[in-house]
Amino acid sequence: MNTGMFYAALSFFFWGLFPLYFHAIDEVAPLEILAHRMLWSLLFLGIVLCLRRQWKWLGQVTRQPRVIGGFIASACLLSGNWFIYIWAINNGHVIDASLGYFITPLINVMLGFLLLQERLRRGQWLAIGLAGCGVAWLALQAGQLPWIALMLAATFGGYGLMRKTAALGALEGLSFETLLLFPLAFSYVAWLTYHGHNSFISSASASTRWLLAASGPITAIPLLLFASGARRIPLSVLGLLQYIAPSMQLLIGVWIFHEGFTTQRMIGFVIIWCALLLYAGEGIWMSRRYASTWQTR
């Protein structure tokens, strides 16, 4: 379990540093960053698949229209999540982005209830209700819904739902999603190049070009670490570790980018954190209860 915890914690640590990465390339427009992220990710994943000689799945998938349709949907959700996140970071909304990933686990629970007919326990309902109160408080104080956080949570929660029922593993699934997105990304970069607006070629600094090219491994490596760790540790442990990333993002937003974090805003976050503690604690208690029940049989 120690190896699995290390891999999973390292993946969330890398994801927690993402605001620093995207802020470092903020001279490039969010949509162009997204396109480059798709292109360089596909190149990196293609190299990994070649080294592992792991291509047999691709021929099988292309003969299954329903699987292709599912991955088109998950690719759209993933690209939407990436774009919203990049835009949020580069427009001074790091704290709002962190809130989105704080509430994503509760969105996952609700999606499971609504779409997979999963039954919710009383503690889970209470956690969702408490989180809803926190979101309502933030909306009341700001005069509008925290739409960045809600859209990030909805797109990533929907993506998680699609990947939960997908036929491919993490490496193959991400590779196929980026392959499906490649024509759009390539066409957009080609259009930018034709009109002289491709920042990678025309206006970006040398450091930004290197960072854009590094978006492939920066995107894929944390996901591969996550997949490796998830296979080795219980879901309850994985659920607790996942709060490393939004916690780091929140601290980066407050301490490094000096975003406003008023007392009223903190109250909303505290309510949501209490909901997450209730959700995590109830999950650990139920898993231990089930384990002790099986041991006595």
Secondary structure, 3 states (H helix, E strand, C coil): CHHHHHHHHHHHHHHHCHHHHHHHCCCCCHHHHHHHHHHHHHHHHHHHHHHHCCCHHHHHHCCCHHHHHHHHHHHHHHHHHHHHHHHHHHCCCHHHHHHHHHHHHHHHHHHHHHHCCCCCCHHHHHHHHHHHHHHHHHHHHHCCCCHHHHHHHHHHHHHHHHHHCCCCCHHHHHHHHHHHHHHHHHHHHHHHHHCCCCCCCCCCCHHHHHHHHCHHHHHHHHHHHHHHHHCCCCHHHHHHHCCHHHHHHHHHHHHHCCCCCCHHHHHHHHHHHHHHHHHHHHHHHHHHHHHHHHHHC
